[in-house]
Amino acid sequence: MIVKFNQKISPAGKFKNEGYHDDPYLRSLITKHEKIATKIYGSSTEGSKALASEIASIIKIKELEGAKCVLGLAVGSAPSEVYDELVSMHKKEGLSFKNVIVFNVMEYFPIAPNALQSFSRNIKEKFYDRIDIPKENIFELDSTIPQESIYKFCRGFEEQIDKVGGIDMQILGVGGTGHIGLNEPGSSYNSLTRIVSLDDITRTVAASDFFGKDNVPRKAITMGVATIMKAKRVRILAWGEGKADIVQKTVEGTITEEVPSSFLQRHKNCHVIVDEAAGNELTRVKTPWLIDSVVWDDRLVKKAVVWLCQKVNKPILKLTDRDYNDNGMGDIIAEKGSAYQINIRIFNELQHTITGWPGGKPNADDTYRPERKSPEKKRVIIFSPHPDDDVISMGGTMLRLVDQGHDVHVAYQVSGNLAVSDDDVLRYIDFIGAYARGLKVDTKEIEAEHEKIRKFIANKKHDQIDLPEIRRIKSLIRVGEAKAGCRYANVKAENVHFLNLPFYETGGVEKKPIGKEDVKIIVEMIKEVKPHQIYAAGDLSDPHGTHRVCLDAIFQAIDILKKEEWMKDCWVWLYRGAWHEWEIHNIEMAVPISPDELMRKRNAIFKHQSQKDGAMFLGGDSREFWQRAEDRNRGTAQLYNDLGMAEYEAFEAFVRYEFL
């Protein structure tokens, strides 16, 4: 049975009063900082199924009453699994949507309704086309009308909501800036459905959907805050550690226009539904000992001691009994001994995570080392979701493994062709054409194809899927860069693998669900190498993002193979991508990187030229990937230094995934 990943890395701590789940008084104590009722689930799938069941229940009750069920529906990755579950209920359990009326929450302006990025098209394909809802019961925000007609349209939209008796259930995600719908920071509490200007951060985040920020509309039509507040029930969904900060501000922060989601603290029936990663900054998860008595297991003690060091600005070995007592941690002293004893234990535990031998140190005592010394030379697979995640996320460790003589394989899971610009394609076909002509061979077919590509790019709309020829060139660009990075790291050419998982190869930003064929490819890769170590990207931010899907495929493959005798000798280490790092209390292996090694890592990243100088998918962070990686690696080293460990230039961090 595979150990549940989140249970290990996101310890919420156990309260001694475990009955708080069922006892309203105890629950009010544990959640006293939360101004919106919040439910934390083990995964986005669990949370989505729970919400889908609630929606289905309302639909059925309304049907029995002979009334319409009115839903306000947002689009995006957050509610995607909810819609999938409702579709499943419709097909398998006969749940009917004939008595349901829906109002879309938001839409870009202007945008064609059939554009790839249109919210209306998105929810239509994901949900409406797969159920039996009457077309006349679907109310969309029209983004094709003249701007001078928008006020009249929005007023009519509000009147239509009132006409059907108001919204029974409003489903929302929450943006990184706290926007609900597309009510950006600064939105008024009294705002109604209207046209809005999009925040620069929102447009930057949306750039990946539009194949570049310049293509993202600057305006949108959205339900207003007051429109949302009038709904009888509101449910907010948030998944992944990337939403943890905004969830905390929404649920526990002060009400402010700068965080529009915080207005929902005033709603009488609003619930926030999160997975463990998204709930990680809530007080009951981050510092549960400040609320009530907790069960002090080893992992929670480590988490609390690290927190205490940061709060009082002291290294571990300088903490005193008074530090513990003055900061709500006196119970640890009572249960575990003096500050001195606790400090020594936690210091040693953190010290033992540091190793310059990620593949294990030969002929050394490995009792307190994160990796085994045997076998001395290990077979290693580094799974890289995109063709540059290996060097960005664990380039220093990769160089160490190769330098120390291990048989390192790198397996790139997807082509990454979406992240290559059209300008790069034109540059490469110019080179190919010139090179072919220099060979003095017949280049008619090449020139015809290149002319076709040039014409397509010259007339390309931002919602068009690339021609197969263009996608192939973009894939080859990423392949060449990945090979260059591996060559620089001295990885054998025959050990570089391009899996091209089918779920990714749609040509558009929207991917297919992970399938049996994807998992089979990874199973065969692992069976071929029979590794002693597997490294994989442990990113949880987006349940539908490429990193998370690739990780799920690896987990499924491991689950299939775990009974194989050779898998008993395989350890799985999870690294983080360019956006987040493991919290220090979760780190189980920290590989130090010297200044020279950090420069080598940077050079390996630079081999991925198409991802430099304004890569297409930078997200909300304008720093280039090498800058993010170095800042993160140096930041981890600084945390270790602040806790009293030896001072290093940088660290790459890993958590072990135990599957047996």
N, C-alpha and C positions, 0 to 999 in steps of 0.2 A: 504494500500500500504506500503510495507516494505521500510524504509528509507535506501538508498544506503549506505552500510557500509563504503566504502572508502571515500565517500564524506565527512563523518564526521571526520574521523581520519587522513586524509591526506590533510588538507586544503592548496591549492596552493595559496590562496589569489586571490582576484579579482582586476585587474588593472582598474583604472578609464577610461583609454583609451581602452574600451572593443572591439573596432574595430580592434585590432591588429591581430585577426584571419584572417581578409580579407585584411588588409592594409599592403603591403610589408614593407613600411617604419616603421610603428609601430611595426610590428613583428620583424624586424631587431633590434629594440631598446630593446624589451623585451628579445630577445634571444641572446643578444650581447656577452654573455660569452660562447655560444655554438658553437663549431667549426665544428659540424656535425648536420645537420638538424634532429631535434628530435620531435617526435609526442607522446604526452601523452594521453592514452586512459583510460576510466573508469575501464576497466578490461582487462584481457588477452584475453578473448573471443572477445571483440570488436576490439582489435588490430589485432588479428589473422584473423578475418573476413575481415578487411580492406586490409591486405596484400594478402589474398587469392583472393580478387577481383582484385587487381593490377596484380597478376600473371595470373589470368584468362584472363584479358584484353590483356596482352602481347601475350598469347597463341593464342587468337582469331585473333589479328592483324597479327601475323606471318602466321597463317593459310590462311588468306585472301591474303597475299603476296606470298603464295606458298612456304614459307620458314620454316625451323625448328626453334623451340623455345628451347634454350639451358639453362638448369637450373643447378646450383650447389647447392646441398642440404645437409644440416647438419642434424644430428639426435639428439634426446634428448627431454626433456620436453618442451623446449622453442618453437620449431616449431610444436609440436604435434597437437595443435588445428588448425594450418594452413592446415596441411595435412587432418585432418578430414573435414574441410570446403571444400577443393578442391574435396575430395571424394563425399561429399554431392552434390556439383555442378555437378559432373560427373553423379551421379545417378538421380538427380532430374531435372537438367537443360540440360543434354546432353552434358556437356563440355567434349570434346574429348582430349586425350593426345597422339593421334597417330602421331602428328607432333612434339612431345616433345622428346628431348634428355636430359638425366640427368647424372651428374657426382657426385658421393658421395665425401664428403669432407674429411672424416677421417675413420680410422679403427685401432683397436688395432693390435699389432704384437708381437708374433704370436697368432692367434686365429682361431678356426674352423669356417667356414662361417655359420654353423648351430648352433653355441653356443648361449645360451640365451643372452649373453652380446654383441654379434657381432652387430656392427652398421649396417652392410649390412643386416643381418636378421631382425633387428629392423625396418628399413625403408621399407624393402620388405613387412613385415607383416602389418605395419601401413599404407602403401601408395601404393607401386607398385602393389601388388596383388589385390588391390581393384579398380584399374583403367584399362584403355585399352592401356597402354603404351606398345609398342613392346619390347620384351626382348632384342633384339639387340640394342636398344636405351639406355640401362642402362649400365653405365661404373662404375665398382666398384674398390675399392682399394684391391688388392689381398694380403691377409695376410698369405697365405699358401706357398708362394714361398720361395726358399732358400734365406738366407740373402745376399749371393753374387750376386743374380740376381735382387735385389731390385733397384739398380741404373738404370739398363736397363729398368725395368718395369716403374719406375717413369718418366724417360725420355719419354718413349712411351706414358704415360698418358698425359703429357704436350703436346706432338705432336698431340694427338687425339683431345685435346681441341682446338688447333689452326686449325686443319683440318676442324672442323665443324663451324669455324668462331668465336670462343670465346664464353664465357658465357654471356648470356643476363641478367640473374638475379641470384645473389648469395645470398642464405639464410643462416644466421649464428645465433648461440647463442653466448653468451660471458661468459667465465668462471670467477670464482671469482678472479683469478690472472690476468685476462685480456686476456686469451688465446682465439684466434679465430681459428676454426678448432681445431687442437692440436698444434698450434704454441705457445709454452710455453714462459714465460719471458726469454729474451735473444735472441729470434729469430731475424734473420736479415731481414731488409726490402726487401732485394733482394732474399730471400729464395724461392725456388721452391718446388714442390712435392718431399717428401723425407721421410726417416725414422728418427724419433726423440726419445729422451729419455723423458719419462713423468716426470713432476715435482712431488715432493713428495706430495704436497697439492692435485694435481689432482688425484693421486692414492688413497689418503686418502678419498677424496670425493667419488670416484668410488667404495670404499670398499663395500658399501651396495649392489651394483649390483653383486658383485662377492662373496658375503657371506664371506667377510674377506679381509683385505688389502693384505695378503700374496698371494692371488690368482689373484691380479690385474697385468696384463702384465706391464713390465717396459718400453716397447717401443710402438710406433704406427707409422703408415704411415699417413701423412697428406698433403693436399694441402698447398703450401707455402704462405707466405704473398704476394709475388709478383704475384703468381697465382691468389690469391683472388683480388688483386688490379687491375688486367687486366679485371675483369668482368665489363660489361657496367653499371650494377646497383648492389649495395650491400645493403642488408637490415639486420640489427641486431635486434634481439628480446631479451628482458629481462623482466622478471616478478618477482614481489615480493620485499620486503624490503631487502632481502638478496643480491640483485644485485644493490642496490642503490649506494653504494660507488664506485663500479667499473664502473657503468654507468657515474657517475660524472667525474671520471678520464678519461674515454674514450672520453667523449664529451667536457669537459672543461679543462682537464689537458694538460700538455705538452706532445709532442710526444717523446716517449722513448721506447727502446727495452724491458724495464722492464714491460711495459703495451702494449703488441703487438696490442691490439685493438685500441690504440691511433694512429697507423699508418693510420687508415681509415680516419683521418682528412684530409689526402691528396687526398682522392678519390673525384672525381668530382660529383658523383651521389650516395652518401651513405646516408641512412636514418637510424636512430635509432628509434625503436618502443617499447614503454614501457607502463606499467600500472602505476597508480598513485603512488603505493608503490615503484616501481623501480625508478621512477623519483624524489623521495623525497629529494635527495641531490643536485639536480640541483639548481642553484642560483635563477631562477625565481620561484621555489617552496619553497626552504628553506628560502630565504631572499628576497622576491620580492620587499620589500620597498627600497632595495639598487639599484633597477633598474629604477623604475618609480613610480608615484603616485598610491597608492593602496586604496581600500575601506577598512577602518579600522573597520571590524566587531569585535565582542568581542573575538572570538577564535583567530583571527590573532593578536590582541593586546596582548593577553596572550603569544602567541608564540614568538612575537617580544621582549616582556619584558624579558622573560626567556633567549632568545638569548643574549640580551644586558647585562644581569647580568653575563653570562658566558664570554662574550667578555671583559668586563671591570673588571671582578673579584670582583663584589660587590653583597651583598644581595639586595633584591628588595627595601627595605625601605631606602637604602642609595643612590639610583640612584638620579641624579640631572637633572635639565633641560638641563644643558650643556652636560651631558652624552647622552641624547636623541639627541640633536642637532648635536653633533660631530660624531654621528654614523648613520646618514641618517634617523633618526626617529623624526625629528622636526615636521612633519605633525601630529603626534599623539598629541603633545603638543597643536598645533593650533586647533585641532578638539575636543580633549577630556579633555582639562584642563591641569593643572600644573602636573609636575612630581609627586608631593606629592599626588595629587588626584588619579592619575593612579596607583601609587605604592600601595596605601592603598587598592584599589579595587582588584588588581591582587593578592596581598598578602592574602587578605581575601578569594578570590576564591580558591587559592591553599590550604590555611589552612582548608577550609571546605571540601576538598577531604579526609582529614585524619580522620579515624574513627577506633576505636578498636572494633566496633560493626558491622561487615559486614552484619548481619541479621537485623540491626536496633536496636536502644537502647530503651528498654521499658520505658514508663513513662517519656519520655524526649521530649523536643521541637525538632522536626525533620525538622524545616524550612530550616536550613542550613546543614543538614546532607545528605550524599549521598544516604542513604537508609531510608525507612519508618519505623516508630516505630510499626505499626500495619500491620498484626497481630503480637502479641508479639512472638509467636512461629510459625515459617514458615516451610513449606515443601520445601525442596531444592533438586534439581538434579544437581550434578556435573558430566558433561559429560567429560570423559577422552578418547582421541583418542586411546592411547595405555594404557596398564595396569600399567603405572607408571607416566603418565603425571599429574595426580591429585596431587600427593604428591610433585613431582618435581616443578610444576608450581604454585600451590596454597596450598601447604601442611599446611602452617601456618594458612591461612584463614579457611581451612577445619577443623583444630583442634579447632579454635575459634568457628566456627559454631556449632560443636558438643558440646563443653564445655558450650556454652551459651544456650543449650537446644533445638536447632532446629532439625527437623526431616530430617536428611541428607541422601540422596540416592546417591550412586556413580554408574554411568553407563559407563562401559568400552566398547568402540565402536568396537574395533577389538581385535583379540586374541594376536597379537604381536609375534606370534610363529616364524616369520622369524629372530627375534633378539636373539634367543636362540642358543647357540653353540652346536655342536654335542657332545663335551666333557660333557656338562651338561646332555645330554640324556643318555650317557653311565653311568655316575655317578648315575643317578636316576634308571636306569634299574638294575644296580648292587644292589641298595638298595631294589628295589621291589622284585627281585629274592631271595635275602637273607631273606627278611621278609616273603615271601610266603613259603619258605622252612621251616622256623621256625614254621609255623603254622601246619606243617606236613600234608599238603593237597596235592592233585595231582597237580603238577606244570608243567606237560608236555606241555600244550598249552602255558603257559607263557614262558617257556624256549625255545620253538620252535620259538615264535614270537621274543624273545630277540636275539636269534641266527641270525634270519633273519635281524634284525636291525643292529647287529654288523657287519655282512658280508657286508651289504649295505654301512655302514659308512666307513668300511675299504677300500672299492673300489670306494668310491664316488668321482666323478669329480665335479669341482667347478661350473659347469653349469647345474648340475643335480637337478631336483626338488625332494624334500624329499618324501619318502614313506608316505602314509596316516597315518600309525602307528606312524611314527616319528613326523609328524606334530601334531598329537593328543597329544603325550607326551610333546612336546614343548609348546603346548597350555595349558596343565594342569600345567606345571611348572609356566607359567605366571599367571594362575588363582590362584594357591597356594600363590604366592608372593603377588598378589593384595589383596587377602583375609587377609594375614598377615599384610599388611600395613593398611587396614581398621580396622582390629581388634586392632592394636596398637592405632589407632585414635579413638577407641570406637564407630565406626560406626556399627549399628546393622547388624548382619549377613544377615537377610532377606532384608536389604536395599542395598545389593551389587548385581549388575546386570551385566551380561556378554552378550552383544548384538550380538557379532560375526557377524557383518555386512557382507553380502555375497560378496560385491565388493572386499574385501581384501583376501578372501580365495581362491587364485589361486595356492598357493604353490610356486610361483615365486615372484621376486621383482616387475615385471610389474603387475599392478592391473587392474581390470575391471572398466569401468566407473560407476559412481554412478547410481543406478537404483531405480525403484519404490519400490522394496522389501526392500532396505536399508532405504528409507524414511519412509515406512510403519512401520518398527520396531521402529524407533524413535518416530513416531506419537503415537504408542501404549504405549510406555514408558512414554511419557508426559501425555497422557490421564489417565494412571493408577495412577500417583502420583498427578496430578493437582497442580503443584508447584507454590509457590509464587516467587521463585527465580530459575533461570537456570544459571549455570556457564558453559562456553564452551571455547575451545581453539581458540583464534582469530588469528591464524597464517596465514599469506598471502604469505609466501616466495615462495612456489612452488605450482602453480595451480593444479598440479597433485600429490602432496605429500599427505600423509595420513591425516595430520592435516587439510589441506585445504579442502580435499574431505569430511572429517567428518564434518567440519564446514558448508559446502554447504548443506549437508544432514540435519543438524539441522535447517538451515535457511528455507529449503523447507518444513520441518515438521511444523515449526512455521507459515509459510505462510498458510498452510492448516488449522491450528488450531486457527488462530488469531481472528476469529469471535466468538469463544466459549466465553460464558460469563465469565467463570473462568480465561480465558487467560488475561482478562483486569487487573487482579490483579497480573500478572506475570511480573517480571522484569528480563531481560537477561543481565548478566555481562560476559564480555569476558576477559580472561586472556591470557598471552603469554607463549610460551614454553621455552625450555632451551636455545634457540639461541638469541632471541631478547626481548627487553622490550618496552613497550609503551613510546613514547616521553612524557616528563613530562607535556607539555602543553595539551596533549590529556587525561591525567589520570583524571578519575572522581571519583574513590574510591581508596584510598591508605591505606592498612591495616598494621599497625606497628607490627613488630615481635620483641619480647624481646630476649636477648641472650639465655634464657632457652627455649623459644619457637622455636628458630632457631635450637637448638640442638634436640628438639623433632621432628622437620621437618626432620632433617638429619637422625634420627633413622628410621623414616617412610620410607624414600628413601632407606635406607640400607636393608629393608625387601625384596627389589627386587634384590636378590643376583645375578641373571643371568645377570644383567645389570651393575654390578660392576666390577672393576679390568679389564679394557679393554673390555668394551661392544662392540658388533659387529658394531654398527652403530653410532659411535661418530661424524661422519662428519669430518670437517677440524679442529676441536678443540680437543686437546688431553686431556683436563680436564674431569674428571668424571662428571656425571650429578649433583651430590650433590654439587660439587665445583662450577660448572657454576651457579647453582641456588643461592648459597650463595653469590657469587661475584656479581651477578646481583641484588639480594635483597639489599645487602649492598651498592651497587653503587647507587640505587634509593634513599636510605636513605641519602646518602651523597649529592646528588643533592638537595634534600629538605633542608638539613642543610645549604648548600652553599647559597641557596636563602633566608635564614634567618628563616626557620621554626625550630621547636624544634628538638633536636638531638635524633634520634632513632637508634637502632642497624641495623634494616633492614625494608624493605617495600615489600609487594606484591601489584601489581597495576592492576587496572581493568578499562575498558571502557564500558559504557552502550550501548547496542544495542537496539534502539527504533524501534519497528516494527508496532506500531499502528498509 
